[in-house]
Amino acid sequence: MSSTIASRISKLEKELESLKVELNKENNDQKNKGSKKPKKIDDCESIEQVKKFSVTELKEWLKKKKINVKKVSEKHKEDFVKIVWQEISEEYESDYSNDESGDESGNESDQWEYYYE
């Protein structure tokens, strides 16, 4: 009787170990998924990717988009990241969605202290 219990325990331990290995592999894949910095800011697919860029790069991108950053220049990097991500997501929405989502993004833009030149 004890040998069958011992064999079942060892079988379950092996299954558990294989599940742990699979789980660790999936966790590592998820962590590494968004960790690469895109070549261009326009290629960012998440706010985490935008955070990989320096403040200088974000300012230059905003200037190229003709967004005045004078009022933002005294703020933290996180503010630049949010503004850039908002612009990227608005561009994406305007290209690929209907007019209703454009109305929602219009309300969000009022909270930021910047304007188009």
Stockholm file with secondary structure:
# STOCKHOLM 1.0

chainA/1-117         MSSTIASRISKLEKELESLKVELNKENNDQKNKGSKKPKKIDDCESIEQVKKFSVTELKEWLKKKKINVKKVSEKHKEDFVKIVWQEISEEYESDYSNDESGDESGNESDQWEYYYE
#=GR chainA/1-117 SS CHHHHHHHHHHHHHHHHHHHHHHHHHHHHHHHHTCSCCSSGGGCCSHHHHTTSCHHHHHHHHHHTTEECTTTTTSCHHHHHHHHHHHHHHHHHHHHSCHHHHHHHHHHHTTSSCEEC
#=GC SS_cons         CHHHHHHHHHHHHHHHHHHHHHHHHHHHHHHHHTCSCCSSGGGCCSHHHHTTSCHHHHHHHHHHTTEECTTTTTSCHHHHHHHHHHHHHHHHHHHHSCHHHHHHHHHHHTTSSCEEC
//
